[in-house]
């Protein structure tokens, strides 16, 4: 007589305790300061690419000398000597935007002493035209730029220290030409495999279209198809990350014809992903 063997399974639960020792982040450090001369009583500094070379430049509001100072960047952390431009009385802040839709960065200055904001249109080569002033509140102290009514044109808002309010100046500038890509800055190096291209409004256009490719006029990486004129951005992913040249063509449908502006960028180096998104009004 045989007896079936009985199998006894013992389940052991082993509990391991692991202690993770968090490492402290490295300390923040900087090289010694290097100073650059500007105007009298500088109060605020802003950054932009004023000559289109892909290198960040500086602009400084000088309260005491009624000017703004522009320092063009060399791309290595150094800057050229300041060039000064007249603003209003006691400029206290400065901001950057493209106020006439030509793809060139302009300046807006809040003038504390004259209760105004001054706009200096950029020539695209690092120089600026004479200031044109617009009324704000009492002791206009700080100006900022945004598209507050979602029409693709930059508007202004001004904080007024003396009148304890904020002034809103909506743009009614006629953007008569085809749309112009304003971000990222043309000729610049992209910061990743995913990039959001933003463009200006065009009052004459009835549709937009953007292509992104590996050759001039190509669309190997992205083709938007026809877009409504309420759309001012497109997010493109899956771009190369090998430092190659990326070609972008921005089309505007004007009087039944597609008119275009062409741009080049240098690809980032790193990992990539695939896909695209369309955004409305710089979303």
VENRA-V281810 format. One line per field, one symbol per residue. ss: DSSP state (a for helix, b for strand, c for the rest). burial: + if it has 24 or more other ideal C-beta (glycine too) atoms within 12 Angstrom, else -. A space follows every 10 residues. Layout:
ss->???
burial->???
This chain:
ss->cccccccccc cccccccccc cccccccccc cccccccccc cbbbbbbbcc ccccccbbbb bbccccbbbb bcbcccccbc ccbbbbcccc bbbbbbbccc cccccbbbbb bccccbbbbb cbcccccbcc cbbbbccccb bbbbbbcccc ccccbbbbbb ccccbbbbbc cccccccccc bbbcccccbc ccccbbbbbc ccccbbbbbb bbbccccccc cbbcccbccc bbbbbbbccc cbccbbbbbb bbbbccbbbb bbbbbbccbc ccccbbbbbb ccc
burial->---------- ---------- ---------- -----+-++- -+++++-+++ ++-+++++++ +++-++++++ +++-----+- -+++++++++ ++++++++++ ++++++++++ ++++++++++ ++-+-+-+-- +-++-++-++ +++++++--- ++++++++++ +-----+-+- +-+-+-++++ ++++++++++ --++++++++ ++--+-++++ +++------- ++-+--+-+- +++++++-++ +---++++++ ++------++ ++++++++-- -----+-++- ++-
